[in-house]
Amino acid sequence: MKRALWFLLSASLAAGFVNDFVLKDPARTAVDLTAAVVMVLSGVALYLTRSAKKR
């Protein structure tokens, strides 16, 4: 599961970076928002799995 979360985090970061050069304005905004939500959720999930192992 942890590898999948890291993959989601890196893929959303890459999508947010690459779309600035490829997409036009409405699609760019949608991809940026989606990538931001996925980054935040996968980051929180990684933090929670890390803190759960310490308990």
C-alpha atoms as one frame of an Amber mdcrd trajectory, in Angstrom:
protein
   0.000   0.000   0.000   2.817   2.358   0.817   4.335   1.973  -2.648   0.978
   2.771  -4.212   0.704   5.933  -2.121   4.193   7.035  -3.147   3.280   6.339
  -6.767   0.118   8.459  -6.450   2.088  11.266  -4.851   4.795  11.292  -7.514
   2.350  10.818 -10.399   0.178  13.711  -9.254   3.250  15.903  -8.847   4.399
  14.999 -12.350   0.925  15.598 -13.790   0.743  18.998 -12.141   4.135  19.936
 -13.570   3.756  18.540 -17.094   0.276  19.928 -17.743   1.589  23.489 -17.526
   3.423  22.910 -20.793   0.847  20.750 -22.584  -2.716  21.773 -21.772  -4.737
  24.920 -22.370  -6.443  26.960 -19.650  -9.681  25.119 -18.639  -8.120  21.655
 -18.742  -4.980  22.920 -17.003  -7.017  24.194 -14.074  -8.905  20.911 -13.749
  -5.713  18.850 -13.793  -4.035  21.193 -11.299  -6.950  20.904  -8.871  -7.139
  17.133  -9.232  -3.386  16.761  -8.773  -3.473  18.969  -5.680  -6.259  16.930
  -4.094  -4.472  13.645  -4.838  -1.193  15.025  -3.450  -2.816  16.141  -0.214
  -4.759  12.915   0.286  -1.788  10.661  -0.457   0.451  12.772   1.773  -2.009
  12.486   4.649  -2.338   8.745   4.061   1.454   8.346   4.090   1.655  10.331
   7.323  -1.059   8.219   8.927   0.590   4.944   7.911   3.893   6.220   9.276
   2.412   7.286  12.597   0.441   4.027  12.891   3.669   1.999  12.709   5.176
   3.942  15.617   2.319   2.963  17.949
